[in-house]
Amino acid sequence: MNGSALIVMLIAMVLIWGGLILSVIHLIKNPDIALDDVKNE
C-alpha cells in the first residue's frame, strides 16, 4: 500500500467508527422509547 491509500483508509475508518460512536451516544441520550415505559417480563 502506498501513502495515499493508507490516508484514505484511515479517513474512511474514522468516519465509519466515529459515526457509529456518535450514533450510539445520541441513542443513549435520546431513546426512541423511554426506558421507564419498557415492561420487564
C-alpha positions in Angstrom: 0.0 0.0 0.0 1.2 3.4 -0.8 0.8 6.5 1.4 -2.3 7.9 -0.3 -4.1 4.6 0.1 -3.3 4.5 3.8 -4.6 8.0 4.3 -7.8 7.3 2.5 -8.2 4.1 4.6 -7.7 5.9 7.8 -10.1 8.7 6.9 -12.8 6.0 6.0 -12.2 4.2 9.3 -12.5 7.4 11.3 -15.7 8.3 9.5 -17.3 4.9 10.0 -16.3 4.2 13.6 -16.8 7.9 14.6 -20.3 7.8 13.1 -21.1 4.6 15.0 -19.9 6.0 18.3 -21.8 9.3 17.8 -25.0 7.4 16.9 -24.7 5.2 20.0 -24.2 8.3 22.2 -27.1 10.0 20.6 -29.3 7.0 21.0 -28.4 6.7 24.7 -29.2 10.3 25.3 -32.4 10.4 23.2 -34.0 6.9 23.2 -37.0 6.3 21.0 -38.9 4.7 23.8 -38.5 5.8 27.4 -36.8 3.1 29.5 -39.5 3.6 32.2 -42.2 2.5 29.7 -40.5 -0.8 28.9 -42.1 -3.7 30.7 -39.7 -6.4 32.1 -41.2 -9.8 31.8 
